[in-house]
Amino acid sequence: MARVWITDGSVPVYSDTEKLAASHRAFLGLPAKYEGFVDPEVPRGSAAIRAELADDALFAEAEWCIEAESGLDPGALDGSSRVVLQGLIEGKWFNRLLGTRAWQPASLGNNLLAQGAGITTTLGALEDGTAAGEVRIEYTTVAGSTQVQSSTLADLRGENVTALLREVLLLHADLDAVDLGAAGERSAIVNEKHRLRASMLGGLPIPHRSKERLVRQALAERLNVPAGGVVTLTVRDGGGNVVGEAQLGLEP
């Protein structure tokens, strides 16, 4: 099992996370400080999870992680620092985000790292958007449609990755990987611009109210993973080579 920092970069501030000083620009250019928590037992390659509540509804996001097993020195990180990127499925029980400001009950224990060589690049290439690669997840929804979420390394441009990585590693020296959150509109259902705009109801977003509108709409559309369903993840480098794979199953 890997110890992985799971990052949230959305506008709502949660009650059960570590708050960071590192920030980025979220939807509409709103400044959002990063927050997150350590998931101490993240499997690699394949895993199966089971719903615990009668209304549990599993959704999945396509995210990037920076491998930290080789021992990155946070004090020496700069644009020339070489890092290895791998894909991660962040599983979320959307129903557990309703009526609360807690985040961990929705995400803790539902995450899966891809197995493979990953993509080696530099922090500078991530910051300026020149690194190439894609993480893509796919599953069949309860409604019977095919749901695809994806993120490219170019989506990490402007996300202040170096500051995020440095701060997390200073806080937690024993991590195996640092998740970078849902980067890009296509990485997560709740990042899709038309959904974010609809959640505002004609005004500026009130973070947790907007979050609940997003969640309720996705639940109403039955876009969650069905019991017995499998979420597949594939990571490809800039040449189209498969460098990471994972499968997360939802037990019946």
C-alpha positions in Angstrom: 0.0 0.0 0.0 1.2 3.5 -0.8 0.9 6.6 1.4 -0.5 9.3 -0.8 -1.4 12.9 -0.2 -4.8 13.6 -1.8 -5.2 17.2 -3.0 -8.3 19.3 -3.3 -8.0 22.6 -5.2 -11.7 23.6 -5.4 -13.2 26.7 -4.0 -15.1 25.2 -1.0 -13.0 24.9 2.2 -13.5 21.6 4.0 -13.6 20.9 7.7 -11.4 17.9 7.9 -8.4 18.8 5.7 -4.9 20.2 6.2 -4.9 23.7 4.8 -1.9 24.8 2.7 -0.4 28.2 1.8 0.1 27.1 -1.8 -2.8 28.3 -4.0 -3.9 28.4 -7.7 -6.6 30.0 -9.8 -9.9 28.0 -9.8 -13.1 28.5 -11.7 -13.6 32.1 -12.9 -10.1 32.9 -11.8 -11.1 32.7 -8.1 -8.1 32.2 -5.9 -8.2 28.8 -4.0 -5.7 27.6 -1.5 -4.9 23.9 -1.7 -6.0 21.5 1.0 -5.9 17.8 1.5 -5.2 14.7 3.6 -3.0 11.6 3.6 -4.6 8.4 2.5 -2.3 5.9 4.1 -3.4 2.8 2.2 -3.7 3.4 -1.6 -3.2 0.2 -3.7 -1.5 0.1 -7.0 -2.8 -1.4 -10.3 -6.0 -3.0 -9.2 -8.5 -2.9 -6.3 -12.1 -3.4 -5.4 -14.2 -1.4 -3.0 -17.7 -2.0 -1.5 -20.5 0.5 -0.7 -21.2 0.8 3.0 -24.3 3.0 2.9 -27.5 2.3 1.2 -27.3 5.4 -0.9 -23.6 5.3 -1.7 -22.9 6.5 -5.2 -19.4 6.2 -6.5 -17.9 8.6 -9.0 -14.3 8.8 -10.3 -11.8 11.5 -11.3 -8.7 11.3 -13.4 -5.8 12.8 -11.6 -2.0 13.1 -11.7 0.4 12.1 -9.0 4.1 12.8 -8.5 6.0 9.8 -7.2 7.9 10.5 -4.1 9.4 7.1 -3.2 12.9 8.0 -4.5 13.1 10.8 -1.9 12.5 14.3 -3.3 14.2 17.0 -1.3 11.6 19.8 -0.9 14.3 22.4 -0.1 16.0 21.7 -3.5 13.0 21.7 -5.8 13.1 24.1 -8.7 12.3 24.1 -12.4 15.1 21.6 -13.3 14.0 19.0 -10.7 13.1 15.7 -12.4 9.9 14.0 -11.3 7.9 11.0 -12.3 4.2 11.4 -13.0 1.7 8.6 -12.7 -2.1 8.4 -12.9 -4.5 8.1 -10.0 -8.2 7.3 -9.8 -9.8 9.4 -7.1 -13.0 7.6 -6.1 -15.7 9.7 -4.5 -19.0 8.8 -2.8 -20.9 11.8 -4.0 -23.8 11.3 -1.6 -21.4 11.7 1.3 -20.6 15.3 0.2 -24.2 16.4 0.8 -25.2 18.2 4.0 -21.6 18.4 5.3 -18.4 20.3 5.0 -16.3 17.2 5.5 -14.4 15.7 2.6 -12.6 12.6 3.8 -15.7 10.3 4.2 -16.3 10.8 0.4 -12.7 10.1 -0.7 -10.7 8.3 1.9 -10.0 4.6 1.0 -11.4 4.9 -2.6 -8.2 5.8 -4.4 -6.0 3.8 -6.7 -2.5 4.5 -8.2 -1.7 3.2 -11.6 1.0 0.6 -12.1 3.7 1.3 -14.7 6.8 3.3 -15.6 5.0 6.7 -15.6 6.2 9.8 -17.3 9.6 11.4 -16.4 9.7 15.2 -16.9 10.8 18.3 -15.0 8.8 20.6 -12.7 9.6 23.5 -15.1 8.0 21.6 -18.0 4.9 21.1 -15.9 4.7 24.7 -14.9 5.1 26.0 -18.5 2.8 23.4 -20.1 5.4 21.7 -22.4 5.2 18.3 -20.8 3.1 15.8 -22.8 0.9 12.9 -21.6 -2.6 12.0 -20.7 -4.4 10.2 -17.9 -7.8 8.8 -18.9 -10.5 6.9 -17.0 -13.6 5.3 -18.4 -16.6 3.4 -17.0 -20.2 2.6 -17.8 -22.6 4.5 -15.7 -25.8 3.4 -13.9 -27.7 5.2 -16.7 -25.9 3.0 -19.3 -23.8 5.8 -20.8 -20.0 5.7 -21.1 -18.3 8.2 -18.8 -14.9 9.4 -19.7 -12.7 11.8 -17.6 -9.2 12.8 -18.6 -6.4 15.2 -17.8 -3.3 16.1 -19.8 0.1 17.2 -18.3 -0.6 20.5 -20.1 -3.6 21.0 -17.8 -1.1 21.4 -14.9 0.2 24.6 -16.4 -0.3 27.5 -14.0 -1.4 25.1 -11.2 1.6 26.1 -8.9 2.7 22.5 -8.8 6.2 23.2 -7.4 4.9 25.1 -4.4 2.2 22.5 -3.8 4.8 19.6 -3.9 7.3 21.5 -1.7 4.8 22.3 1.0 3.3 18.8 1.1 6.7 17.1 1.3 7.7 19.5 4.1 4.6 18.5 6.1 4.9 14.7 5.3 8.3 13.3 4.6 7.1 9.7 4.4 4.9 9.9 1.3 5.0 7.6 -1.6 3.2 10.0 -3.9 1.6 13.4 -4.0 -1.7 13.7 -5.8 -2.1 17.0 -7.7 -5.9 17.2 -7.7 -8.4 17.3 -10.6 -6.6 19.4 -13.2 -8.5 20.5 -16.3 -12.2 20.7 -17.2 -12.4 17.1 -18.3 -10.8 15.5 -15.3 -13.9 15.4 -13.2 -17.7 15.8 -13.6 -17.7 18.7 -11.2 -15.0 20.5 -13.2 -17.2 20.8 -16.4 -17.8 24.4 -17.1 -21.4 24.1 -18.0 -22.1 22.4 -14.7 -20.2 24.9 -12.8 -22.1 27.8 -14.5 -25.4 26.1 -13.8 -24.5 25.6 -10.1 -24.2 29.4 -9.7 -27.9 30.0 -10.6 -27.1 33.4 -12.1 -24.9 34.8 -9.4 -21.4 34.4 -7.9 -20.9 30.9 -6.5 -21.5 30.3 -2.8 -18.9 27.4 -2.5 -20.7 24.7 -0.5 -24.1 25.5 -2.0 -22.7 25.3 -5.5 -20.9 22.1 -4.6 -24.2 20.5 -3.5 -26.0 21.6 -6.7 -23.2 20.0 -8.8 -23.4 16.8 -6.8 -27.2 16.5 -6.8 -27.3 17.1 -10.6 -24.8 14.3 -11.2 -26.7 12.0 -8.9 -29.9 12.8 -10.7 -28.3 11.9 -14.0 -27.2 8.6 -12.6 -23.6 9.1 -13.8 -22.1 7.0 -11.0 -20.5 3.6 -11.2 -22.9 0.7 -11.0 -22.5 -2.2 -8.5 -20.2 -4.7 -10.3 -18.8 -1.9 -12.5 -15.2 -1.3 -13.2 -13.3 2.0 -13.7 -10.3 1.6 -16.0 -7.4 4.0 -16.1 -4.8 4.4 -18.8 -1.8 6.7 -18.8 -0.1 7.5 -22.1 3.1 9.5 -22.6 3.6 12.0 -25.4 4.4 9.3 -27.9 1.1 7.4 -27.1 2.9 4.6 -25.2 1.0 3.1 -22.3 3.0 3.9 -19.1 0.4 3.3 -16.5 -2.8 1.2 -16.0 -5.3 0.6 -13.2 -8.7 -1.0 -12.6 -11.0 0.0 -9.7 -14.0 -2.3 -9.2 -17.2 -1.7 -7.2 -18.2 -4.9 -5.7 -21.9 -5.9 -6.0 
